[in-house]
């Protein structure tokens, strides 16, 4: 993995702070999505099936009926020092459709030859303007939701933003803060806040079907993409080993209920997820050994809708 400084590529992982905490670099492209561009099919999403941040946008695209409006290009699960690559010979991956690029970093330079920052997914590209519109997953998710509210409202209450805020540092980024910590103190800090948050949401989900109440929302998408990776990857690879999601009865049923919503399972590629983490992060798994997938099944029966008959979710 690397980054650009004034258009020049530099290899190297994220630099921790002086206490050994993982520090994520802010995204750069933050323009809002445009309804005319969406429905004129100008947008192309560059995604990784392994990445939880990119996964958010794929779920929204599926649930909101936008697959015909937004083209998707899928990178290889292996992330090297040259950034995400396009490898159409790998099952589940695609060629780069616009420029024949081999690496995603080439797309960032197409947008700005003097770009400074990381090469991350998802990326929303405007084919007409030939530029990156946005590479912040939360904003792309919100943009898609705003532009497709005739299908389903993913932000049914003001509480949704507060929940997403709370999830980010403790859960979504919390697993990375634990996994990429370079000191015991930084790891303990991250893993403690992570499991404190999971205990809280386990209690909440014992009383209501979704994080914000009766209605499925963007917050649930943001939570789901971390939860679905937790037992196969984060529990082992990132040392988030206090408890599995399987050990939380409400969250385990909640995870399965979302996975089984129409269109969601097809966005989940466990081969990409597992191979990406275990084989790309050689600094914490030097031999690239891929742990076995847990025996528990995401498509097993659950009782969420019987317990919460008033739940509102995309049909």
N, C-alpha and C positions, 0 to 999 in steps of 0.2 A: 504494500500500500504506500502511496505517496501523496504529494500535493504540488500545486503550482504556486510559484512566486513570480509575478509579472510575466506570466506565460512560459516560464521555464520549469521543467519538471524536476522535482526533488524526491528521492526515495526516503521512506522513513515513516514510522508509526506515530500516533499521537504522543505528544510530550506530556507526562504527568506534571501536576503541580509539586511544590516542594515537600508536601506531605504524602506524596504517592497516589493522589487521587487522579482518576481518569478525567480528562477535560475534553469535552466534545467541541469541535470547531463550529461556530455558527454557519448556517447556510447563507448564501449570497443573493440568489435570485428570489425576489419576493413580490413580483407583480401579480395582481388578481387575474383570475381566469375570466374570459369574456364569453357571453352566451352566444353571440354571433359566430365567434371562432369555433366554439364547441359544436354547434349544429351545422357548420359548414365543413366539419371534419378536418379542421386545420391542426388539431392537437395530436401529438404523438407522445405516448408515455414510454420512457425508458425505465425498465424495472428489473429487479432481481427477484426471483421467486423465493430466494432464501432470506431476503431482508425484511424484517418486520415493518419498517417504515414504508417501503414500497408496497408491501402487502396490503396496507391500509387502502391505498388507492385502487388496487385491483378488486378488493371487496366492494368498495363504493361503486366502482364501474359496473360490477355484476349486479348488485342489488338495485341500483338505480336505472337499470336498463340502458346503459350507455355504451355497451360493447360495440354497437354499430357506428357510434359517433367518434370513438377514440381508438386509434390504432395503438398497438402495444409492441414494443421490441424488448425481448428478454435476453439479458446477458447470461454468461456462464456463471455457474455457482462458485468457481474458483476465482478468488481475488488475489492477484499477484502484485508485485511491486510496480507494475505498469497500469494498475487500476483494473476495473471490471473489463472483461473482454467479451467480444461477440464470437460465439463458437456454435454455429448452426448444426454441427455434427453431434453435439451433445443433446440427448433427448430433453425436450422442454425448452430449448433455447431457439433463438431466431437469428437470422442475419441482421446486420444493421441496414435498414431499408432505404435510407436517403443518400448516404455518401459512400457506402461500402466500407465504413470504418471498421478497424479491428479492435480498437479500445474505446471505451466511453470517454476517456480523456480527450480524444480527438473531437468529440461533439462539444465539449466545453470550450475548446479553442475555436471551433467554428462560430460559437456565439460571441466569444471575446478573446482575441489573440493574446491579450495581456492579462488574462484571468489570474487571480490570486485566490487560492482556497482549495478545499478537498474536492475530489470527484466522487459524488455520492448519488445514490438513487433514493427516491424516484426523481426523474427529470421530466417536466412537461415542456415540450418543444412546440413552437408555432411554425408550421411548415411554410406558411405564406411570408411571415416576417423573418424567417430563418434565424431564430434566436431562442434561447431558453427563456421561458416565461417564469417558471417557478421551480425550485428544487427543495422546497420545504414541505414535507409530507402532510403536516397538519393543515397547511394552507391549501394544498391541492385537494385534500379530502373535503375541506369546508367549501372550496370553490365548486367541486362537483356536486356537493349536496345543495348548494344554493341554486345551481343552474338546472337542477332536476327535481325540484320539490313537487312537481305534479305527480311523480311516481311515489315518493315517500319522503317525509320530513325527518332528516337525520339529526336535527337539532331542535327537539320538541320543547325544550325549556331552557331558560338562562343558566340553569345549574350545570348544563353540559360542559361549558367552557371551564368552569371551576373544577369539575371532575377531571377533565383532560389535563389541566394544569397540575393537579395533585398527583396524577398517575405518572407524569413525565419523569420527574426527578427520582421518585421512590421506586417505581416499577419498570416503566419502559426503558429509561436510561439507567435505572437502578441495577438491573442485571449486568449491564456493561460496566458500571462503576465497581461492582463486585468482581467481575471476571478480569478486568484490566487493571485492577489495583496493583500497585507495586510496593505496598507496605501492608503489614498486618493490620495496622490501625485504620488505614483507608478501607481495607476489605471489611473489617468488622463494622465500621460506620455504615457502609453501603448495605451490607447484608442485613443488619439490624433494622434499618429503615425500610428495606424491601419487605421483610417478613412482618413487620408491624403493619405495613399497608395491606398486605395480603390477609392478615387476620381481620383487619377492619372490613375489607370487602367481602370476606367470607360471611361475616355477621350481617352485612347489608343484604347480601344475596340470599340469605335465609328468610328475609322478610318481603322481598320484592323481586320481580323477574329480571330487571335490568338495573344498571348502575344509577340511572337518573329516575327510576320509578317504573311505571308500567310500560313505557315506550322504549323500544330499541333505538339507540342513538350513535352518533360518532364516537362517544366515549366507549361504548361497547366494542366498536371496531378497534379502537386503540388498545383496549385491554386484551381483546381476543388474540391479536397478533403476537403479543408477548406470551400469553398463556399457552398457546398451541405449540410454542417452541420450548416451553419451560422444562417439562419432564424429559424430552428427548435430548435436549442440548444444555440449557442453562443450569439444571440441577447438577450435571456432571462437569461439563466443560468450563462453566463460569463459577463453579463451587457454590452455587446457590442451594446448598445441600441440607438445610434445616428440615424442610418438608417438601414433598412433591405436591403438585396440584391434585393428583389422585387422592392425596390424604385430606383434602378439604372437600367434604361431600357437596356443599352448595356450589362451590366454584367448579368442581369436576362436572357436575350436572349442567351447570351454566355453559361451560366450555363446549360440551357435547351438543347442547341445544343450538348454539350459534353455528357450530360446524355443520349441523344437519339442516340449516336453513337452505332453501333452494339457491344454488349458485355459489355458496361459500366453499364447499369441499373442493370444487374444481380449481380454486385459487390456491389451495394448500398442496405444495409439493414437498413431501418429507424427504425425498432423496436429495433435492437441492438444499433444503434446510440443513440436514445433517452433514452432508459432505462439505458444504461451505464453511461452517464453523470449525469442524474438526480438522479440515485440511488447509484452510486459509490462515488460521491463527497459529502458525508454527512456533511463535515465541512462547505460547503457553501449552502447546501440544506438539512438541518437536518432531515426533515420528508420524504425525498425521493419521493416527489410528482412530477410526470412526466407531464410536460406541454403538452397541446394538440398540435397536428401537425398542421402547417399552412394549410389554405384551398387552397392555390395556388398549381398548379400541375406542376411537372417537365416534364411531358409528353405532356404538352400543346404546341400548334403550335408556331413556331418562324420563323423569316425571315432572319436568318444569311446567309444562302447559296444563297438566292436571292440578298442580299446586297453585298455579297463577292463571286462572282461566281468562282474566281480563288483560293479559299481556298483549301488547301491540307491536307487531313486527312486520317486515316486508314479506308479502306472500310469495 
